Amino acid sequence: MWGFLLILSVLIVGGVALWFRRQARRQRRVYPDPLTLIIDPDPTPLDPPRLIPLQGGINFRDIGGYPTADGRKVKRGQIFRSGTLIALTDHDWATLARFEIKLVCDFRSPEEVIEEPEKLPAGIDYWHAPLQTPHNTINRLRMVLFQPDRLSDFLLQTYTEIMLDQNPQLLGNLITRLSDQANLPTLIHCTAGKDRTGMAIALVLLALGVSEDIVIADYTLSNRNYSDYQRYVKKVLKRLAWFGVTANDLYSLLIADAKVMRAALDYLKAKYGSVERYLTDDAGVQPEAIERLKAHLLE
């Protein structure tokens, strides 16, 4: 009897909470257009453009062309970043063939790779490097349902306490691989090309001497693909249809917010001292590898 009453109480409380939530959804919050969040990192137009348009690609772009503190620039056509490659067409791969990509680094989880395995042309090496992300689904669902205003905090925690603190060796391995010219050009990607890829690319650019302001601006360019993120999330949200969760509720997770990346970089400096100290002391990167990285990727 008591077990039945407890279950009934939980269902009633849960039902009431969902009723209030649905009533609140009648006046949904209006968020800024993600395009207005973009900070242009390139004062003058690049030729060719940084963003590479593809029929089935998401967020595919070249991170070259940025100036460094010592007056050099990151070479074009050496490191690319993107979202999932699963929908790339034959025409897309023909477009990318001119870049002669040698290595693809895939930060997706094993589950993501099983669901959408990589299909690469012959001659491209594949490195699957799952960048650990939170797996506590219950906590994430509770936050989406009852604490949507804290989603930015959740994203920041993912960047800092999860990606940086729990994955130094993996991120260090990336830098070491990029310091080997045999692996260049390299493509780095995850599912959206925004979070896991965004943090890794930030470390690469900072290691090369690119300013934080430019690194953060490059991060915000992912907002060009917000509609792609929305479409992807809508497929996932079918499982939560009964709760009334929509893509709009996940806005703070889907955007590339400059404040979040700046806070993540502040965290890194406060805890580890500098990007170089994080890479050498915690991520296991040899100082010589950082010098080789600069030698191969700067001009």
FILUMKE-369706 format. One line per 4 residues: their letters; for each residue x, z, y of N, C-alpha, C. Coordinates in steps of 0.1 Angstrom, whole numbers, plus 2048, in hexadecimal, padded with zeros to 3 digits. Layout:
a = X:Z:Y:X:Z:Y:X:Z:Y; ...
This chain:
mwgf = 808:800:7F4:800:800:800:809:800:80D; 813:809:80D:81B:80A:819:823:7FD:81B; 827:7F7:810:82F:7EB:811:826:7E0:817; 819:7DF:813:810:7D5:818:80D:7D7:827
llil = 80C:7E4:82B:809:7E7:839:815:7E4:841; 821:7E6:83C:82D:7E3:844:82E:7D4:846; 82C:7CC:83B:82C:7BD:83C:822:7B9:846; 816:7BF:845:80B:7BB:84E:80F:7BE:85D
svli = 815:7C9:85F:819:7CD:86D:823:7C3:872; 82D:7BF:86A:837:7B6:86E:830:7A8:872; 827:7A4:86A:820:797:86D:818:798:87A; 811:7A4:87C:809:7A5:888:812:7A5:894
vggv = 81D:7AD:894:827:7AE:89F:82D:7A0:8A2; 831:79A:897:837:78C:898:82D:783:89E; 820:783:89A:816:77A:89F:813:77D:8AD; 812:789:8B1:810:78C:8C0:81B:787:8C8
alwf = 828:78A:8C3:833:785:8CB:833:776:8CD; 830:76F:8C2:82F:760:8C3:824:75C:8CC; 819:763:8CC:80E:75F:8D5:812:760:8E4; 819:76C:8E7:81D:76D:8F5:828:762:8F8
rrqa = 830:75F:8EF:83A:755:8F1:834:747:8F4; 82A:744:8EC:823:737:8EE:81C:737:8FB; 816:742:8FF:810:743:90C:81A:740:918; 826:746:916:830:744:920:835:736:920
rrqr = 834:72F:915:839:721:914:830:718:91C; 824:71C:91F:81B:714:927:821:711:935; 829:719:93A:830:717:946:83F:717:943; 844:70C:93D:851:70B:939:85B:70A:945
rvyp = 866:710:943:871:710:94D:875:701:94F; 877:6FE:95C:87D:6F1:95F:88C:6F2:961; 894:6EB:95A:8A2:6EB:95B:8A8:6E0:963; 8B4:6E1:969:8BA:6D6:970:8BC:6CA:967
dplt = 8BC:6BE:96C:8C0:6B2:965:8CE:6B4:961; 8D1:6B2:954:8DF:6B4:94F:8E9:6AB:956; 8E4:69F:95B:8EE:696:962:8F3:69D:96F; 8EB:6A6:975:8EF:6AC:981:8FA:6B7:97F
liid = 8FC:6BA:972:906:6C4:96F:914:6BE:96C; 915:6B1:96D:921:6AA:96A:92A:6AB:977; 937:6AF:974:941:6AF:97E:94A:6A3:97B; 94B:69A:984:953:68E:981:962:691:981
pdpt = 969:68F:976:977:692:976:980:687:97B; 97A:67B:97D:982:670:982:97E:66C:990; 986:66F:99A:982:66B:9A8:981:65C:9AA; 989:654:9A2:988:646:9A3:984:640:996
pldp = 97C:636:995:977:630:988:983:62C:97F; 982:62F:973:98C:62B:969:989:61D:963; 993:616:960:992:609:95A:99C:608:94E; 996:608:942:988:608:93E:982:615:940
prli = 975:616:940:96E:623:943:971:62D:938; 970:63A:93B:973:644:932:969:645:926; 95C:643:929:952:643:91F:951:636:918; 952:636:90B:951:629:903:944:628:8FD
plqg = 93C:61E:902:92E:61C:8FE:92E:616:8EF; 926:61D:8E7:925:618:8D9:916:618:8D5; 913:610:8CC:905:60F:8C8:900:61B:8C1; 908:621:8B8:904:62D:8B1:90D:639:8B4
ginf = 915:639:8BE:91E:643:8C1:918:64E:8CB; 91D:65A:8CA:919:665:8D3:925:66A:8DA; 925:669:8E7:92F:670:8EF:93D:66C:8EC; 93F:65F:8EA:94D:65A:8E6:954:656:8F3
rdig = 960:65D:8F5:967:65A:901:976:65D:900; 97E:657:909:98C:658:909:990:664:912; 999:66D:90E:99C:678:917:9A9:675:91F; 9AE:669:91E:9BA:665:926:9B7:663:935
gypt = 9C2:662:93C:9C0:65F:94B:9C1:66B:954; 9C0:677:94F:9C0:683:957:9CE:686:95C; 9D0:68A:968:9DD:68E:96E:9E1:69C:969; 9EE:69F:968:9F3:6AC:964:9FA:6B2:970
adgr = 9FD:6BF:96E:A03:6C7:979:A11:6C1:97C; A18:6BB:973:A25:6B6:976:A26:6A7:97B; A1A:6A2:97E:A19:695:985:A17:689:97B; A16:68C:96E:A14:682:964:A05:680:961
kvkr = A02:677:958:9F4:675:954:9F3:675:945; 9E7:679:940:9E5:677:931:9E3:669:92E; 9E9:664:924:9E9:656:920:9DA:652:91C; 9D6:646:91F:9C9:641:91B:9CB:63C:90C
gqif = 9BF:63C:905:9BF:636:8F8:9C6:63E:8ED; 9C9:64B:8EF:9D0:653:8E5:9C8:65D:8DF; 9BF:664:8E6:9B6:66E:8E1:9A8:66B:8E5; 99F:66B:8DC:991:668:8DF:989:674:8D9
rsgt = 97D:676:8DF:974:681:8DB:966:67B:8DA; 95F:681:8D1:951:67B:8CF:949:685:8C7; 93C:681:8C5:933:688:8BC:934:681:8AF; 92A:684:8A6:92A:67E:899:92C:66F:898
lial = 932:66B:88E:935:65D:88C:92B:656:882; 921:65E:87D:919:659:872:911:64D:875; 90E:64B:882:905:640:885:90D:634:88B; 91A:634:88B:922:629:890:91F:61C:888
tdhd = 91D:611:88F:91A:605:889:927:5FD:886; 926:5F2:87F:931:5E9:87C:937:5E4:88A; 92D:5E2:893:931:5DD:8A0:939:5E8:8A7; 935:5F4:8A6:93C:600:8AC:94A:601:8A7
watl = 94C:600:89A:959:601:894:962:5F5:898; 95C:5EA:89A:963:5DE:89F:968:5E1:8AD; 95F:5E7:8B5:963:5EB:8C3:96F:5F5:8C3; 96E:5FE:8BA:979:609:8B9:986:604:8B2
arfe = 985:5F9:8AB:991:5F4:8A4:99D:5F2:8AD; 99A:5EE:8BA:9A5:5EB:8C3:9AD:5F7:8C7; 9A7:603:8C4:9AE:60F:8C8:9B8:614:8BD; 9B6:60D:8B1:9BF:610:8A5:9C0:61F:8A2
iklv = 9B5:626:8A1:9B5:634:89E:9BB:637:891; 9C4:641:891:9CB:644:885:9C5:650:87D; 9C0:659:885:9BB:666:87F:9AD:66A:885; 9A4:66E:87D:998:674:881:997:683:87D
cdfr = 995:68B:887:994:69A:885:985:69D:886; 980:6A3:87C:972:6A6:87B:970:6B5:87A; 96A:6BB:885:968:6C9:886:95B:6CE:880; 953:6C5:87A:946:6C9:875:948:6D3:869
spee = 93D:6DA:867:93D:6E4:85B:93C:6DC:84E; 940:6E2:843:93E:6DC:836:930:6D7:834; 926:6DF:838:918:6DB:836:915:6CF:83E; 91A:6CE:84A:917:6C2:852:91D:6B5:84C
viee = 929:6B7:846:930:6AC:840:929:6A7:833; 924:6B1:82B:91D:6AD:81F:910:6A6:823; 90A:6AA:82D:8FD:6A4:832:900:696:837; 90A:694:83F:90E:687:845:91D:685:843
pekl = 921:680:838:92F:67E:835:935:673:83E; 942:675:841:949:66B:849:94B:65E:842; 949:653:849:94C:646:843:955:63E:84C; 962:63F:849:96C:639:852:971:62C:84C
pagi = 976:623:855:97C:617:851:989:61A:84A; 98E:611:841:99B:613:83B:9A6:614:845; 9B0:61D:841:9BB:61E:84A:9BB:629:854; 9AF:631:854:9AE:63C:85D:9AE:649:855
dywh = 9B8:652:858:9B9:65E:851:9AE:668:856; 9A9:670:84D:99E:679:850:9A2:688:84E; 9A0:690:858:9A3:69E:857:997:6A6:859; 991:6AC:84F:986:6B5:851:98A:6C3:854
aplq = 987:6C8:860:98C:6D5:865:980:6DD:86A; 978:6E3:861:96C:6EA:865:970:6F5:870; 96B:6F3:87C:96D:6FD:886:962:707:885; 965:713:881:95B:71E:87E:952:720:88A
tphn = 945:721:887:93B:724:891:931:72E:88B; 929:734:893:920:73F:88E:917:73B:882; 915:743:878:90C:740:86D:900:74A:86C; 8FF:753:876:8F4:75D:875:8E7:756:87B
tinr = 8E0:74F:872:8D4:748:876:8CA:751:87C; 8C8:75C:876:8BD:765:87B:8BF:76A:889; 8CC:76D:88C:8CF:771:89A:8CD:766:8A4; 8D1:75A:8A0:8CF:74E:8A9:8C0:74B:8AB
lrmv = 8B9:74C:8A0:8AA:749:8A1:8A4:754:8AA; 8A7:760:8A8:8A2:76B:8B1:8A5:769:8C0; 8B1:764:8C2:8B5:762:8D0:8AD:756:8D6; 8AB:74B:8CE:8A3:740:8D3:895:744:8D6
lfqp = 88F:74C:8CD:881:750:8CE:87F:75A:8D9; 887:764:8DA:884:76F:8E3:88E:772:8EE; 89A:76B:8EE:8A4:76D:8F8:8AA:760:8FD; 8A2:756:900:8A8:749:904:8B1:749:910
drls = 8AF:753:919:8B8:754:925:8C6:758:921; 8C8:75D:915:8D5:761:910:8DD:756:908; 8D7:74A:908:8DD:73F:900:8EB:73B:905; 8ED:73C:912:8FA:739:918:904:743:914
dfll = 900:750:913:909:75A:90F:90D:758:900; 903:753:8F8:906:751:8EA:910:745:8E9; 90E:73B:8F1:917:72F:8F0:925:733:8F5; 926:73B:8FF:934:740:903:93A:749:8F8
qtyt = 932:751:8F2:938:759:8E7:93D:750:8DB; 936:745:8D9:93A:73C:8CF:947:736:8D2; 949:732:8DF:956:72C:8E3:961:736:8E2; 95F:742:8E6:96A:74C:8E7:96C:754:8DA
eiml = 962:75C:8D6:964:765:8CB:964:75E:8BD; 95E:752:8BD:95E:74A:8B1:969:740:8B0; 968:736:8B9:971:72B:8B9:97F:72F:8BC; 981:736:8C7:98F:739:8CB:995:744:8C2
dqnp = 98D:74F:8C1:993:75B:8BA:994:759:8AB; 98A:752:8A5:98A:751:896:990:744:891; 995:73B:899:99A:72E:895:9A7:72A:89B; 9B0:733:89E:9BC:72F:8A5:9C5:726:89C
qllg = 9C6:729:88F:9CF:721:887:9C9:712:886; 9BC:711:885:9B7:703:884:9B9:6FC:891; 9B7:702:89D:9BA:6FC:8A9:9C8:6F9:8AB; 9D1:702:8A6:9DF:700:8A7:9E3:6F4:89E
nlit = 9DD:6F3:893:9E0:6E7:88A:9DC:6DA:891; 9D1:6DA:899:9CE:6CE:8A0:9D9:6CA:8AA; 9DE:6D4:8B1:9E8:6D1:8BB:9F5:6CB:8B4; 9F8:6D2:8A9:A04:6CD:8A1:A02:6BF:89C
rlsd = 9F6:6BC:897:9F4:6AE:892:9F4:6A4:89E; 9EF:6A8:8A9:9EF:69E:8B5:9FE:69C:8BA; A06:6A6:8B7:A14:6A4:8BB:A1C:69B:8B3; A16:696:8A8:A1D:68D:89F:A17:67F:8A2
qanl = A20:676:8A7:A1C:669:8AC:A16:661:8A1; A19:664:895:A13:65C:889:A04:65E:889; 9FE:669:88F:9F0:66C:88F:9E9:666:89B; 9F0:660:8A4:9EA:65A:8B0:9E7:64B:8AF
ptli = 9DC:647:8B5:9D1:64E:8BB:9C9:656:8B2; 9C3:661:8B7:9BA:66A:8AF:9AC:66B:8B5; 9A2:66C:8AD:995:66F:8B1:991:67C:8AC; 98C:685:8B5:987:692:8B2:978:693:8B4
hcta = 971:698:8AA:963:698:8AC:95C:6A4:8A4; 950:6A7:8A8:947:6B0:8A0:939:6A9:89F; 92F:6B0:8A1:922:6AA:8A0:91D:6A5:8AE; 91E:6AD:8B8:91A:6A9:8C5:926:6A4:8CE
gkdr = 932:6A9:8CA:93D:6A6:8D2:93E:6AE:8DE; 937:6B9:8DF:936:6C1:8EB:93D:6CF:8EA; 93A:6D6:8DF:93E:6E4:8DE:94C:6E6:8D7; 94B:6E3:8CA:958:6E4:8C2:962:6DA:8C7
tgma = 95E:6CE:8C9:967:6C4:8CE:96B:6C8:8DC; 962:6CD:8E4:964:6D0:8F2:96F:6DB:8F4; 96F:6E5:8EB:979:6F0:8EC:986:6EB:8E7; 987:6E3:8DD:993:6DD:8D8:99A:6D4:8E2
ialv = 992:6CB:8E8:997:6C2:8F3:99C:6CA:8FF; 995:6D4:902:999:6DD:90E:9A7:6E2:90B; 9AA:6E7:8FF:9B7:6EC:8FC:9C2:6E1:8FC; 9BE:6D5:8F7:9C8:6CA:8F7:9CC:6C7:906
llal = 9C2:6C5:90E:9C4:6C1:91C:9CC:6CC:923; 9C8:6D8:921:9D0:6E3:928:9DE:6E4:923; 9E0:6E2:916:9EE:6E2:911:9F6:6D7:917; 9F0:6CC:91B:9F7:6C0:921:9F9:6C3:930
gvse = 9F3:6CD:936:9F5:6D0:944:9EA:6CB:94D; 9DF:6C7:947:9D3:6C3:950:9CD:6D0:956; 9C9:6CF:962:9C3:6DB:969:9B6:6DF:962; 9B3:6EC:964:9A6:6F2:95F:99A:6EB:965
divi = 99B:6E8:972:98F:6E1:978:98C:6D4:972; 997:6CC:96F:994:6BF:968:990:6C1:95A; 995:6CB:953:991:6CD:945:982:6D1:945; 97E:6D9:94E:970:6DD:94F:967:6D1:953
adyt = 96C:6C9:95C:964:6BD:960:963:6B3:954; 96D:6B2:94C:96D:6A9:940:962:6AE:937; 962:6BB:935:958:6C2:92C:94A:6BE:931; 947:6BE:93E:939:6BC:942:935:6AD:940
lsnr = 93E:6A4:93D:93A:696:93B:931:695:92F; 931:69F:926:928:69E:91A:919:69F:91E; 916:6A3:92B:908:6A3:92F:902:695:930; 90B:68B:930:905:67D:92F:8FE:67B:923
nysd = 900:683:919:8FA:681:90B:8F0:68B:908; 8EA:691:912:8E0:69C:910:8D4:696:908; 8D0:68A:90B:8C4:685:904:8C7:683:8F5; 8D4:680:8F2:8D7:67E:8E4:8D6:68C:8DD
yqry = 8DB:696:8E4:8DB:6A4:8DE:8CC:6A8:8DC; 8C4:6A5:8E6:8B5:6A8:8E4:8AF:6A2:8D8; 8B2:695:8D6:8AC:68E:8CB:8B1:694:8BE; 8BE:698:8BD:8C3:69E:8B1:8BC:6AB:8AE
vkkv = 8BB:6B3:8B9:8B5:6C1:8B7:8A7:6C0:8B3; 89F:6B6:8B8:891:6B5:8B5:88F:6B4:8A6; 899:6AD:89F:898:6AC:890:899:6B9:88A; 8A3:6C1:88F:8A5:6CE:889:899:6D8:88C
lkrl = 893:6D7:898:889:6E0:89C:87C:6DE:894; 87B:6D4:88C:86F:6D2:884:86D:6DE:87B; 878:6E4:877:877:6F0:86F:872:6FC:876; 872:6FC:883:86E:707:88B:861:704:893
awfg = 85A:6F9:88F:84E:6F5:896:843:700:897; 842:708:88D:838:713:88E:83B:71D:899; 848:71F:89C:84B:728:8A7:84A:722:8B5; 847:715:8B5:845:70F:8C2:852:70C:8CA
vtan = 85E:70D:8C3:86B:70A:8CA:86C:6FB:8CC; 871:6F8:8D8:873:6EA:8DC:881:6E8:8E1; 885:6DC:8E2:893:6D9:8E7:895:6DE:8F5; 88B:6DF:8FD:88C:6E5:90A:891:6F4:909
dlys = 88D:6FB:8FF:891:709:8FD:8A0:70A:8FB; 8A6:700:8F6:8B4:700:8F2:8BD:6F9:8FD; 8B7:6F8:909:8BE:6F1:914:8CC:6F7:916; 8CD:704:916:8DA:70A:919:8E4:708:90E
llia = 8E0:705:902:8E9:702:8F8:8ED:6F3:8F7; 8E5:6EB:8FD:8E7:6DC:8FC:8EF:6D7:908; 8EF:6DE:913:8F7:6D9:91E:906:6DD:91E; 90E:6D6:925:91C:6D9:926:91D:6E0:934
dakv = 91C:6ED:934:91B:6F5:941:92A:6F9:945; 92E:6F4:951:93B:6F7:956:93E:706:956; 934:70E:959:936:71D:95A:93A:722:94C; 934:71D:942:937:722:934:946:71F:931
mraa = 94A:712:933:958:70F:930:962:716:939; 95F:718:945:968:720:94E:969:72E:949; 95E:734:945:95E:742:940:966:743:933; 965:738:92B:96D:738:91E:97C:737:921
ldyl = 980:72F:92B:98E:72E:92E:993:73B:935; 98A:742:93D:98E:74F:942:990:759:937; 988:758:92D:989:761:922:996:75F:91B; 99A:752:919:9A6:74F:912:9B2:755:919
kaky = 9B2:753:926:9BE:757:92E:9BE:767:92E; 9B3:76D:930:9B3:77C:930:9B7:782:923; 9B4:77C:918:9B7:782:90B:9C5:77D:906; 9C8:771:908:9D4:76B:902:9E0:769:90C
gsve = 9DD:76A:919:9E7:768:923:9E7:75A:929; 9E7:750:920:9E7:742:924:9E4:739:918; 9E1:72C:91B:9DE:723:910:9EB:721:907; 9F7:720:90D:A03:71E:906:A06:72A:8FD
rylt = A03:736:902:A06:742:8FA:9FC:743:8EE; 9EF:73F:8F1:9E5:73F:8E6:9EA:735:8DB; 9EF:72A:8DF:9F3:720:8D5:9FF:724:8CD; A09:729:8D4:A16:72D:8CE:A15:73A:8C6
ddag = A0F:744:8CC:A0F:751:8C7:A04:753:8BC; 9F8:74D:8BE:9ED:750:8B6:9E9:744:8AD; 9EB:738:8B2:9E7:72C:8AB:9F3:726:8A2; 9FF:72C:8A4:A0A:727:89C:A10:71A:89F
vqpe = A0E:715:8AC:A14:709:8B0:A23:70B:8B5; A2C:703:8B0:A3A:705:8B4:A3B:6FF:8C2; A43:705:8CB:A45:700:8D9:A4A:6F2:8D9; A52:6EE:8CE:A56:6E0:8CE:A4B:6D6:8CC
aier = A40:6DB:8C5:A34:6D2:8C2:A2D:6D0:8D0; A2C:6DA:8D8:A26:6D8:8E5:A2E:6CE:8EE; A3B:6CF:8ED:A44:6C5:8F4:A42:6B7:8EF; A41:6B6:8E1:A3E:6A9:8DB:A31:6A3:8E0
lkah = A27:6AC:8E0:A19:6A9:8E4:A1A:6A2:8F2; A21:6A9:8FB:A22:6A3:909:A2A:696:909; A34:695:901:A3C:689:901:A34:67D:8FC; A2B:67F:8F2:A24:674:8ED:A17:671:8F5
lle = A12:67B:8FC:A05:679:902:A05:678:911; A11:67A:917:A11:679:926:A1A:66D:92A; A17:668:936:A1F:65D:93B:A21:65F:94A
